[in-house]
Amino acid sequence: MKTSELRQMSDEQLDLTLKEVVKNLFHLRFQSATDRLETPSEIIKAKRDVARLKTVQRERQLDAAKQGAAVAAGKGV
C-alpha cells in the first residue's frame, strides 16, 4: 500500500483500512506463535502498513489543528 494511495482516501476509509490491517497483523502473529506462518515478512509488511496509516491520520490531525488555529487567530480570539 503506497502512501500516495492512502492520502487519497477519506478519513473513514483510513479508519476501516487501519482496523483491517491491525486485525490481519493479529492473525499473522497468532500464526507465527503456532508455527503456521509461511512468510514471516508479512508481519513486517503489516507493521509498516499500520505505521503508514497512522502517519497519514496524524498528518491530517495536525493540518486540521493548524487550520483551526489560523481561523482562531484571524478572528482575534
N, C-alpha and C positions, 0 to 999 in steps of 0.2 A: 504494500500500500504506500503510495507516494504522498509526500506532504502537500504537493500541489493539488492532488485529488481531495485531500482532507480539508483544505482551505475552501474548496468549492461547496462543501457540504453545509447544510443548515445545522443549527445547534442541536436540534432534536435528532438528526441523523448521526451527529457525532456521539451523542449520548448512547444511542442504540448500538452503534458500532463498538464503542468502548465496552459496554456491557457484554456484547457478544465475544469480543476478544478476551476479556477477563475470564469469561466462562470457558472459553477454549483453552486458555492458559491453565486453568484449574484442572481440566481434563487431561491436559498434557502432563502436568505434574503428577497427577494420580497414576497415569500410565507409566511414568518414569519410576515411581515408587514401587510399582508392581512388576517392573521389568518387562513391560509390554511395549514400550516406546521404541519405534523403529528408527526414527530420525531425531536424535537429540537436538539438532539445530533448530527444530520447530519451536522449542521453548525460547531460544534466543530471539527468533523472529517475532514471536508473540510478545515478548517483553519490549522489544523495540517498537512494535506497533502501539502498545499501551503508552509508551513514552511519547511517541509522536502525537497520539490523540490528546493526551493530557497537555502537551506543549501548545497545541493549537487552541485548546479550550482556554488555557491560561493567557495566551496572546489576546484572545477575544475579551477576556475579563479585563485585562489591563487597558485595552483600547476603549472599552466601554467606560471604565473609570476615568480615563484621561479625557474623554469627550464630556462626561458628566462634570468634571472639574472645570473644563473650558466653558461650558454653558453656565455654571455657577459663577465663575469669575466674570463672565460677560454681563451677568445680571446684577453684579455688585453685591452678591450675597456673601 
